[in-house]
């Protein structure tokens, strides 16, 4: 009986769900090729980005990319991208110096200081350059990631709790 009731309830929900029709909406150039599968939204709601622009860069393409200085020498690789609450890219973190990551120092530079070029007819990055030399970045201040303040606790220590933990419960004592 319970199984039939749940099946009937699930069927009622499925049948009551409205179907959203696809509507063709023209893009900025008036081309109706951009289609939306989302229902119409009120004007006070946020619009969705439906496609990457030719001037947009994917974080997955930036991270790991080699950065070159004005003398066309490799400076380091992009290790991270720092994004502000407003969605703006504040900086990129470049690993400078070292060998295979050992002895490397992180330096953050404003994203605006990068010159990123795309390979012709491709989504890939051709080259990333900056006006800083390798020596300038080696002498730049080291970048530190945000670390929240450690919270203080009172009471028994973690070690005491680990010692008293028994994953088998009382069953192992029998």
N, C-alpha and C positions, 0 to 999 in steps of 0.2 A: 504494500500500500504506500509506504513512504517513497519507494523508488518511483512509482507512478506519479505521485504528487510532485516530486522534484523534476521529473521529466516534463510534466505539464507546465510547471513554472518556468523552466528553461526555455521551452518552446514559445511560451507567451512573451517572454522578454525578447527573444529573437524576432518574432513577428511584429512586436511593437516598436522595434528600433527603426527610425526613419532611414531611408536610403538617401545618401548624398550623391547628387548628380554631378558629373564632371562638367565644368564650364570652361570654355576657351576664352581667355582674357588676353588682350594684346599686351605685348611688352612695351618698353619705353620707345621702341622704334615703330610701334604700330603693328608689329608682326603677331598674328594670332597663334603662333606656334607654341607660345608659353602657356601651358595648361595647368590648371590647379585642380587638385582632387579634394581640396578642403572646401567646406561650406562657406558661403559668403560671411564675412565678418563685419561687425559694426565698425564705424569709422574711428571709434575711440580705442579699438584694440590694436595691438602691435601686428604689423605685417611680417610675413616670413620671407627670408632671402631664398630665392629659388634657384639661383645659379651663381657661379663664381665669375667675377668680372676679370678681364684680361689684366687689370692692374692689382688684383688681389693675389696674396701669396699664402699658400697653405703652410701651416706650422710644421707638418710632417716633411715638407720639402726644405724648410729653413733649418730645422734641427739636424745637425750632422754635416751641414754644408760647410765647405772651406771658405774662409774669408781671406782676401788678398789686400795687401797694402798698396800705396801709390807706386812703389817700385816693382809691382807685379809679383812680389814674393808672398808666399803663404804665411799668414799671421797666426792662424789657428782655426778651430771649428766652432760653430755655434752649438752650445750645449743646452741652451734653454731660451724661452721667450717669456718675457714678463708682461702680463696683461693687467691693466687697471680695472677697477670696478665699472668704469664707464665703457669698457670694451676696447679702449685704445691700447695699442701695443706701446708700452713705455720704453722697453729696452730689450736688447738681446744680450745673453751672457755668452762670452767667447772664452774658450779655454786657450790660454796663451802659454807658450813655452813647454818644457817637459818633453818626455818621449813616451809615446803610447799611453798618455794620460798620467804617467808618473811624474811628479814635480810640476804638474800643470797648475796654473793660477787662473781663476775665473775673474774676468773683467767685464763689467756691464757698460754698454754704450747705448745711447739713445737710438731708437730704430730709425729716426730721420737721418742719421749719419751714415746709414748703409745705402749703397747703390746696387740694386738688384736688377740683373738683366735676365731675360727669358731667352731660351734657345729658340731659334726661328721655327714657327709652326709646331710648337711643343708646349707642354705644361711644365716642363723641367726648367730648372734654373741653369743659366749658362755660367754666370759668375756673380760673386758678391764682393764688392770692394769698399774700402773705407779710406779716409784720408790720413789715418794714423799709421805710423810705421810700427814694425814689430817691437823695436826698442821703446817707443812711446807707450805701447800697451804693456810691455813688461814692467815699466816704471809706474804705470797707473795704479791707483789704489785697488786692492783686492776687493772683490764683491763678496758680500755675505748674505746668505739666504735668511729670511725671517725665521726666527726660532721663538715660539711663545715661551713666556716665563714658566719655569718648572713649578708645578703646584706642590705645596707642602701638605703632608698628611700626618695624622696622629693615630695612635693605636698600634696594633701589632704590625710587625714587619711583613713584607712579602715572603721572606724566607720561611717564617713561621707558618704561613698559610700553605706554602708549597709542601712543607714537611707533613702537615696534617691532612692534605688532600689524598683521598683514596679513590681512584677511578673505578674500582670494583665494588665500592660501597661496602655494606656489611656482609655481603655474600662471600667475600674472600676469607672471612673469619670462620666460616662454618666448616 
